[in-house]
């Protein structure tokens, strides 16, 4: 016969085993395998985008944005309707991708080793670098930063779950000092640049292409201090969606070929 203490211990062990199995089962049931054939069967491609002028923005009765135009081009190429979901938080977008809520993240994501463990990146859509956005030299409300070595002690505001956070963590190791990085929810990268211009915050990080465009609108900002070297930027799909990945990459190649033909045709005139 078991003593009461041994019987209690056995019950505890059994309960722990069942609890672990329940967690494993829940995790496996949440992660969904969904590839191109499943998407075609459902007759809709679920695409998640960030809400910002360069990506997706509603202006009057129209929707504008470079990334949105590319998504529409992909839809035509696939002869498949798309359903747009808006989410500025990249971490939430990746989580939604894994559980099958989204099929494609259509935003320019810096390709990093860390993110490769989470998603499958498409062929490159852009080559860009990250820069510090601050007000121009001579502004008395903040100290001008001309070198990465001057960043420690300065509060850098980025969007919630920004893809730039990992780069800033790597930069800490490179310069051997701690950076003060604060995440701000409910703001996208372009809105943070506007806050810098207005003096509400002093520093943020943005991709150079976006920063250069905004510098034309907000003349008091400076984007000369680089945070990274040039990086590939791509869209992303689930790691097990190999057929969808190949299909999107085929579309990207077709877009490039059309662009090259247009450029060549213009040069030959």
C-alpha positions in Angstrom: 0.0 0.0 0.0 1.1 3.5 -0.8 1.5 5.9 2.1 -0.4 9.1 2.0 2.7 11.1 1.2 3.7 8.8 -1.7 0.2 8.8 -3.0 0.1 12.6 -2.9 3.4 12.8 -4.7 2.2 10.4 -7.4 -0.9 12.6 -7.9 1.2 15.7 -8.2 3.4 14.0 -10.9 0.4 12.9 -12.9 -1.1 16.4 -12.8 2.2 18.0 -13.9 2.5 15.5 -16.8 -1.1 16.3 -17.9 -0.5 20.0 -17.6 2.6 19.8 -19.8 0.8 17.7 -22.4 -2.1 20.2 -22.4 0.4 23.1 -23.1 2.1 21.2 -25.9 -1.2 20.2 -27.4 -2.5 23.8 -27.3 0.7 25.1 -28.8 0.6 22.6 -31.7 -3.1 23.3 -32.2 -2.5 27.0 -32.4 0.4 26.9 -34.9 -1.2 26.4 -38.4 0.3 25.0 -41.5 -1.3 26.9 -44.5 0.3 27.1 -47.9 -0.6 28.4 -51.3 -3.0 25.5 -52.2 -5.0 26.2 -49.0 -5.1 29.9 -49.7 -6.4 29.3 -53.3 -9.0 26.9 -51.9 -10.2 29.7 -49.5 -10.1 32.2 -52.5 -8.5 34.9 -50.4 -5.0 36.0 -49.4 -4.8 37.6 -46.0 -2.2 40.4 -46.0 -1.2 42.4 -42.9 0.2 45.9 -43.4 1.2 48.9 -41.3 -0.8 52.0 -41.5 1.4 54.8 -42.7 1.6 56.9 -45.9 4.4 55.0 -47.6 2.5 51.7 -46.9 -1.2 52.0 -46.6 -3.3 55.2 -46.0 -6.8 56.2 -46.7 -7.1 59.6 -48.3 -10.7 60.7 -48.9 -12.3 57.8 -50.8 -9.0 56.4 -52.0 -6.4 54.1 -50.5 -2.8 55.1 -51.3 0.7 53.8 -50.5 3.6 52.2 -52.3 3.3 48.9 -50.5 -0.5 48.8 -51.0 0.0 49.3 -54.8 2.4 46.3 -54.7 -0.1 44.2 -52.9 -2.7 45.0 -55.5 -0.2 44.1 -58.2 0.4 40.8 -56.5 -3.4 40.2 -56.3 -3.7 40.7 -60.0 -0.7 38.4 -60.7 -2.3 35.6 -58.6 -5.8 36.4 -59.8 -6.7 36.1 -56.1 -8.5 38.7 -53.9 -6.7 40.0 -50.9 -8.0 41.0 -47.5 -6.0 43.7 -45.9 -5.4 43.7 -42.1 -3.7 46.7 -40.4 -1.2 46.2 -37.6 1.8 48.5 -36.9 3.3 46.1 -34.3 5.7 43.8 -36.2 5.7 41.2 -33.3 1.9 41.0 -33.5 2.0 40.6 -37.3 4.5 37.7 -36.9 2.3 36.1 -34.3 -0.7 36.4 -36.6 1.3 34.9 -39.4 2.2 31.9 -37.3 -1.4 31.1 -36.2 -2.8 31.5 -39.8 -4.6 34.8 -39.2 -2.3 36.3 -41.9 -0.6 34.8 -45.0 1.7 37.6 -45.8 3.4 40.5 -44.0 3.6 43.2 -46.7 5.9 45.8 -45.1 9.6 46.5 -45.6 11.2 44.4 -42.9 15.0 44.6 -42.4 16.3 41.0 -43.0 18.2 39.9 -39.8 19.4 36.6 -38.5 17.1 36.8 -35.5 14.0 37.4 -37.7 15.0 34.5 -40.1 14.3 32.2 -37.2 10.7 33.5 -37.0 9.6 33.9 -40.7 10.6 33.1 -44.3 11.7 36.3 -46.1 10.8 36.9 -49.8 13.4 38.1 -52.3 14.5 41.6 -51.6 12.2 44.5 -52.3 14.5 47.2 -51.2 18.0 47.9 -50.0 18.1 50.6 -47.3 19.9 51.6 -44.1 18.7 52.9 -40.8 19.4 56.5 -39.6 19.0 58.6 -36.5 16.3 61.3 -36.9 16.9 64.4 -34.8 16.5 68.1 -35.1 19.2 70.0 -37.0 22.4 71.3 -35.3 21.8 74.5 -33.4 18.5 73.4 -31.9 18.8 74.2 -28.2 16.3 71.7 -26.9 18.6 68.6 -27.5 22.2 67.8 -28.1 23.1 67.1 -31.7 24.5 63.6 -32.2 27.0 63.3 -35.0 28.4 59.8 -34.1 27.1 56.5 -32.9 29.5 56.9 -29.9 27.5 59.9 -28.7 24.2 57.9 -28.4 24.6 56.5 -24.9 22.5 58.6 -22.5 20.2 59.9 -25.2 16.6 58.6 -25.1 15.8 57.0 -28.5 12.0 56.5 -29.1 11.0 53.8 -31.5 7.6 52.2 -32.4 6.3 49.3 -30.3 8.1 46.1 -31.3 10.1 48.0 -33.9 12.4 46.0 -36.2 15.1 48.6 -35.4 15.3 47.5 -31.7 17.5 44.5 -32.6 19.9 46.7 -34.5 20.1 49.1 -31.5 20.9 46.1 -29.2 23.6 45.0 -31.6 24.9 48.6 -31.6 25.2 48.5 -27.8 27.7 45.6 -28.2 29.6 47.3 -30.9 30.2 50.5 -29.0 30.4 48.8 -25.6 27.8 51.0 -23.9 24.1 51.0 -23.0 21.5 52.8 -25.1 18.3 54.1 -23.7 15.6 52.8 -26.0 11.9 53.4 -25.3 9.0 51.9 -27.3 6.0 53.9 -28.0 2.7 52.3 -28.9 0.0 53.7 -31.2 2.6 55.6 -33.3 4.3 54.5 -36.5 7.8 55.5 -37.7 6.6 58.5 -39.7 4.6 59.8 -36.8 7.6 59.6 -34.6 9.6 61.7 -37.1 6.8 64.3 -36.9 7.2 64.3 -33.1 10.9 64.9 -33.4 10.3 67.8 -35.8 7.7 69.3 -33.4 10.1 69.0 -30.4 7.9 66.4 -28.5 10.8 63.8 -28.6 14.4 64.3 -29.5 15.5 61.1 -31.3 14.0 58.3 -33.3 15.3 55.7 -35.8 13.9 55.3 -39.3 14.9 53.8 -42.6 16.7 56.2 -44.8 14.3 56.2 -47.7 11.4 57.2 -45.5 13.5 59.7 -43.5 14.8 61.4 -46.7 11.2 61.8 -48.0 10.0 63.3 -44.7 13.1 65.6 -44.5 11.6 67.3 -47.5 8.5 68.1 -45.6 10.0 68.8 -42.2 13.0 71.0 -42.9 14.3 71.1 -39.3 15.2 67.5 -39.0 18.6 65.9 -39.6 19.1 62.4 -40.9 22.9 62.3 -41.4 23.9 60.0 -38.6 23.8 56.4 -39.7 22.7 53.6 -37.4 23.4 50.7 -39.7 25.0 49.7 -43.0 22.7 49.0 -45.9 20.3 46.1 -45.3 18.0 44.0 -47.4 14.3 44.6 -46.8 11.7 42.1 -47.7 8.2 40.9 -47.1 7.6 37.7 -45.0 5.5 34.5 -45.0 5.3 31.5 -42.7 8.4 29.4 -42.6 6.5 26.3 -43.8 4.7 28.1 -46.7 7.3 27.2 -49.3 4.9 27.2 -52.2 3.6 30.6 -51.3 7.1 31.9 -50.9 8.1 30.6 -54.4 5.0 32.2 -55.9 5.6 35.6 -54.3 9.2 35.5 -55.4 8.2 34.7 -59.0 5.9 37.8 -58.9 8.8 39.9 -57.5 11.0 38.7 -60.4 8.3 39.6 -62.9 8.0 43.1 -61.4 11.7 43.6 -61.7 11.8 42.4 -65.3 9.0 44.8 -66.3 10.8 47.6 -64.6 14.0 46.7 -66.5 12.2 46.6 -69.8 10.6 50.0 -69.1 14.0 51.5 -68.2 15.7 50.0 -71.3 12.9 51.2 -73.5 13.2 54.7 -72.1 17.0 54.6 -72.6 16.7 53.5 -76.3 14.4 56.5 -77.2 
